[in-house]
Amino acid sequence: MMKFLTLFSVLFFVAMNVKAADVLLTYDTPTQREDGTALPFEEISGYKLYSSHNGVDSSIVNIPPGQNSYQFLDQPTGDYVYQISTVDSDGLEGNKSPTVLVEINAGPSAPAFTRIIKETCDIDGNCEQEVILEVAQ
């Protein structure tokens, strides 16, 4: 029988530098599978954190269970998309979380800023975007 894991919240915090930013991602440990049944902590073998930069897939980071944050250091300017999924003890991976877009912009012609946009999509593919944080420098 295939197991599916629940989505969980992802929060993003950004510390600005002049030409780069540190992106700290924090997330909650899921307690339910996507079918609503309980997901004991002992059945979580880890997480997969997906990132892309300017539309190009750039990395998949494997994160151990019990770790509820990950930091990308000195990310250069551009658009970043992050998603995370849970992997259970049978090696089955749940659906990816909703995407979160982080824009890091710095340059002589525009003020430096970071904008964090959370995108939430329903099962039919209808998506809404919400600006969570915008920091101007």
Phi and psi in degrees as GROMACS dihedral restraints (atoms count N, CA, C in turn):
[ dihedral_restraints ]
;  ai    aj    ak    al  type     phi  dphi    fc
    3     4     5     6     1   -79.7    20    10
    4     5     6     7     1   138.6    20    10
    6     7     8     9     1  -104.6    20    10
    7     8     9    10     1   141.5    20    10
    9    10    11    12     1  -122.8    20    10
   10    11    12    13     1   141.1    20    10
   12    13    14    15     1  -105.6    20    10
   13    14    15    16     1   149.7    20    10
   15    16    17    18     1   -73.3    20    10
   16    17    18    19     1   153.8    20    10
   18    19    20    21     1   -74.7    20    10
   19    20    21    22     1   157.7    20    10
   21    22    23    24     1  -142.3    20    10
   22    23    24    25     1   165.5    20    10
   24    25    26    27     1   -72.5    20    10
   25    26    27    28     1   148.2    20    10
   27    28    29    30     1  -129.9    20    10
   28    29    30    31     1   126.1    20    10
   30    31    32    33     1  -116.8    20    10
   31    32    33    34     1   145.3    20    10
   33    34    35    36     1  -125.7    20    10
   34    35    36    37     1   134.1    20    10
   36    37    38    39     1  -125.3    20    10
   37    38    39    40     1   136.2    20    10
   39    40    41    42     1  -124.3    20    10
   40    41    42    43     1   132.2    20    10
   42    43    44    45     1  -109.7    20    10
   43    44    45    46     1   122.2    20    10
   45    46    47    48     1   -82.4    20    10
   46    47    48    49     1   140.1    20    10
   48    49    50    51     1  -117.6    20    10
   49    50    51    52     1   179.6    20    10
   51    52    53    54     1   -66.6    20    10
   52    53    54    55     1   -48.8    20    10
   54    55    56    57     1  -121.2    20    10
   55    56    57    58     1     6.7    20    10
   57    58    59    60     1  -153.8    20    10
   58    59    60    61     1   168.9    20    10
   60    61    62    63     1  -140.9    20    10
   61    62    63    64     1   148.1    20    10
   63    64    65    66     1   -91.7    20    10
   64    65    66    67     1   133.0    20    10
   66    67    68    69     1  -116.4    20    10
   67    68    69    70     1   116.5    20    10
   69    70    71    72     1  -104.9    20    10
   70    71    72    73     1   119.3    20    10
   72    73    74    75     1  -104.3    20    10
   73    74    75    76     1   131.0    20    10
   75    76    77    78     1  -125.5    20    10
   76    77    78    79     1   151.6    20    10
   78    79    80    81     1  -153.9    20    10
   79    80    81    82     1   157.5    20    10
   81    82    83    84     1   -91.5    20    10
   82    83    84    85     1   148.0    20    10
   84    85    86    87     1   -73.2    20    10
   85    86    87    88     1   126.7    20    10
   87    88    89    90     1   -69.6    20    10
   88    89    90    91     1   148.5    20    10
   90    91    92    93     1  -118.4    20    10
   91    92    93    94     1    -5.6    20    10
   93    94    95    96     1  -134.5    20    10
   94    95    96    97     1   151.8    20    10
   96    97    98    99     1   -83.2    20    10
   97    98    99   100     1   168.5    20    10
   99   100   101   102     1   -63.8    20    10
  100   101   102   103     1   -22.5    20    10
  102   103   104   105     1   -86.6    20    10
  103   104   105   106     1     3.3    20    10
  105   106   107   108     1    92.5    20    10
  106   107   108   109     1    -8.4    20    10
  108   109   110   111     1   -77.7    20    10
  109   110   111   112     1   159.6    20    10
  111   112   113   114     1   -65.6    20    10
  112   113   114   115     1   146.4    20    10
  114   115   116   117     1  -121.8    20    10
  115   116   117   118     1    96.2    20    10
  117   118   119   120     1   -63.6    20    10
  118   119   120   121     1   145.1    20    10
  120   121   122   123     1   -55.3    20    10
  121   122   123   124     1   -35.5    20    10
  123   124   125   126     1   -63.5    20    10
  124   125   126   127     1   -19.1    20    10
  126   127   128   129     1   -92.5    20    10
  127   128   129   130     1     1.7    20    10
  129   130   131   132     1   -93.6    20    10
  130   131   132   133     1   119.7    20    10
  132   133   134   135     1   -96.0    20    10
  133   134   135   136     1   -11.2    20    10
  135   136   137   138     1   155.1    20    10
  136   137   138   139     1  -168.1    20    10
  138   139   140   141     1  -132.9    20    10
  139   140   141   142     1   155.5    20    10
  141   142   143   144     1  -118.6    20    10
  142   143   144   145     1   124.8    20    10
  144   145   146   147     1  -107.7    20    10
  145   146   147   148     1   119.2    20    10
  147   148   149   150     1  -102.9    20    10
  148   149   150   151     1   137.3    20    10
  150   151   152   153     1  -138.6    20    10
  151   152   153   154     1   150.8    20    10
  153   154   155   156     1  -138.6    20    10
  154   155   156   157     1   152.6    20    10
  156   157   158   159     1  -125.6    20    10
  157   158   159   160     1   120.8    20    10
  159   160   161   162     1    51.8    20    10
  160   161   162   163     1    42.1    20    10
  162   163   164   165     1    83.4    20    10
  163   164   165   166     1     1.4    20    10
  165   166   167   168     1  -111.8    20    10
  166   167   168   169     1   124.1    20    10
  168   169   170   171     1   -57.4    20    10
  169   170   171   172     1   126.7    20    10
  171   172   173   174     1  -114.6    20    10
  172   173   174   175     1   -29.2    20    10
  174   175   176   177     1  -165.1    20    10
  175   176   177   178     1   155.0    20    10
  177   178   179   180     1  -125.6    20    10
  178   179   180   181     1   119.8    20    10
  180   181   182   183     1  -106.1    20    10
  181   182   183   184     1   127.5    20    10
  183   184   185   186     1   -89.1    20    10
  184   185   186   187     1   125.6    20    10
  186   187   188   189     1  -117.6    20    10
  187   188   189   190     1   133.1    20    10
  189   190   191   192     1   -72.7    20    10
  190   191   192   193     1   158.2    20    10
  192   193   194   195     1   -62.9    20    10
  193   194   195   196     1   149.9    20    10
  195   196   197   198     1    88.5    20    10
  196   197   198   199     1   -15.8    20    10
  198   199   200   201     1   -93.6    20    10
  199   200   201   202     1   119.7    20    10
  201   202   203   204     1  -112.4    20    10
  202   203   204   205     1    24.6    20    10
  204   205   206   207     1  -158.1    20    10
  205   206   207   208     1   158.7    20    10
  207   208   209   210     1  -150.9    20    10
  208   209   210   211     1   139.1    20    10
  210   211   212   213     1  -119.8    20    10
  211   212   213   214     1   128.6    20    10
  213   214   215   216     1   -97.1    20    10
  214   215   216   217     1   124.9    20    10
  216   217   218   219     1   -98.7    20    10
  217   218   219   220     1   145.0    20    10
  219   220   221   222     1    50.1    20    10
  220   221   222   223     1    50.4    20    10
  222   223   224   225     1   -73.9    20    10
  223   224   225   226     1   123.2    20    10
  225   226   227   228     1   -69.3    20    10
  226   227   228   229     1   169.5    20    10
  228   229   230   231     1   -58.5    20    10
  229   230   231   232     1   151.7    20    10
  231   232   233   234     1   140.8    20    10
  232   233   234   235     1  -174.0    20    10
  234   235   236   237     1  -102.3    20    10
  235   236   237   238     1   130.8    20    10
  237   238   239   240     1  -120.7    20    10
  238   239   240   241     1   140.3    20    10
  240   241   242   243     1  -122.5    20    10
  241   242   243   244     1   131.5    20    10
  243   244   245   246     1  -124.7    20    10
  244   245   246   247     1   142.1    20    10
  246   247   248   249     1  -144.6    20    10
  247   248   249   250     1   155.4    20    10
  249   250   251   252     1  -137.0    20    10
  250   251   252   253     1   149.7    20    10
  252   253   254   255     1  -136.9    20    10
  253   254   255   256     1   162.1    20    10
  255   256   257   258     1  -105.4    20    10
  256   257   258   259     1   142.4    20    10
  258   259   260   261     1  -116.3    20    10
  259   260   261   262     1   130.5    20    10
  261   262   263   264     1   -92.4    20    10
  262   263   264   265     1   178.4    20    10
  264   265   266   267     1   -67.1    20    10
  265   266   267   268     1   -15.1    20    10
  267   268   269   270     1   -90.1    20    10
  268   269   270   271     1     2.2    20    10
  270   271   272   273     1    84.2    20    10
  271   272   273   274     1     7.1    20    10
  273   274   275   276     1   -84.8    20    10
  274   275   276   277     1   134.4    20    10
  276   277   278   279     1  -101.8    20    10
  277   278   279   280     1   131.4    20    10
  279   280   281   282     1   -76.0    20    10
  280   281   282   283     1   175.6    20    10
  282   283   284   285     1   -62.4    20    10
  283   284   285   286     1   153.2    20    10
  285   286   287   288     1   -71.9    20    10
  286   287   288   289     1   150.4    20    10
  288   289   290   291     1   -66.3    20    10
  289   290   291   292     1   166.9    20    10
  291   292   293   294     1   -57.4    20    10
  292   293   294   295     1   151.2    20    10
  294   295   296   297     1   -75.3    20    10
  295   296   297   298     1   148.5    20    10
  297   298   299   300     1  -125.8    20    10
  298   299   300   301     1   126.9    20    10
  300   301   302   303     1  -100.6    20    10
  301   302   303   304     1   128.6    20    10
  303   304   305   306     1  -117.1    20    10
  304   305   306   307     1   120.1    20    10
  306   307   308   309     1  -102.8    20    10
  307   308   309   310     1   124.8    20    10
  309   310   311   312     1  -116.1    20    10
  310   311   312   313     1   118.1    20    10
  312   313   314   315     1  -132.2    20    10
  313   314   315   316     1   128.0    20    10
  315   316   317   318     1  -151.5    20    10
  316   317   318   319     1   136.4    20    10
  318   319   320   321     1  -179.9    20    10
  319   320   321   322     1   165.8    20    10
  321   322   323   324     1   -68.5    20    10
  322   323   324   325     1   -26.4    20    10
  324   325   326   327     1   -91.6    20    10
  325   326   327   328     1    -9.3    20    10
  327   328   329   330     1  -140.1    20    10
  328   329   330   331     1   149.1    20    10
  330   331   332   333     1   -65.6    20    10
  331   332   333   334     1   146.5    20    10
  333   334   335   336     1   -69.3    20    10
  334   335   336   337     1   135.4    20    10
  336   337   338   339     1  -154.8    20    10
  337   338   339   340     1   160.1    20    10
  339   340   341   342     1  -127.4    20    10
  340   341   342   343     1   132.6    20    10
  342   343   344   345     1  -125.2    20    10
  343   344   345   346     1   132.3    20    10
  345   346   347   348     1  -113.2    20    10
  346   347   348   349     1   122.9    20    10
  348   349   350   351     1  -121.1    20    10
  349   350   351   352     1   127.3    20    10
  351   352   353   354     1   -99.4    20    10
  352   353   354   355     1   128.3    20    10
  354   355   356   357     1  -111.7    20    10
  355   356   357   358     1   127.4    20    10
  357   358   359   360     1  -118.8    20    10
  358   359   360   361     1   129.3    20    10
  360   361   362   363     1  -121.7    20    10
  361   362   363   364     1   140.6    20    10
  363   364   365   366     1   -88.2    20    10
  364   365   366   367     1   179.6    20    10
  366   367   368   369     1   -63.8    20    10
  367   368   369   370     1   -23.1    20    10
  369   370   371   372     1   -86.9    20    10
  370   371   372   373     1    -0.4    20    10
  372   373   374   375     1    88.4    20    10
  373   374   375   376     1     8.5    20    10
  375   376   377   378     1   -79.7    20    10
  376   377   378   379     1   123.1    20    10
  378   379   380   381     1  -118.5    20    10
  379   380   381   382     1   147.5    20    10
  381   382   383   384     1  -127.6    20    10
  382   383   384   385     1   142.9    20    10
  384   385   386   387     1  -114.3    20    10
  385   386   387   388     1   144.1    20    10
  387   388   389   390     1  -136.2    20    10
  388   389   390   391     1   128.6    20    10
  390   391   392   393     1   -77.0    20    10
  391   392   393   394     1   118.6    20    10
  393   394   395   396     1   -91.0    20    10
  394   395   396   397     1   -40.0    20    10
  396   397   398   399     1  -153.2    20    10
  397   398   399   400     1   139.5    20    10
  399   400   401   402     1  -136.4    20    10
  400   401   402   403     1   121.7    20    10
  402   403   404   405     1  -118.5    20    10
  403   404   405   406     1   120.1    20    10
  405   406   407   408     1   -99.3    20    10
  406   407   408   409     1   149.5    20    10
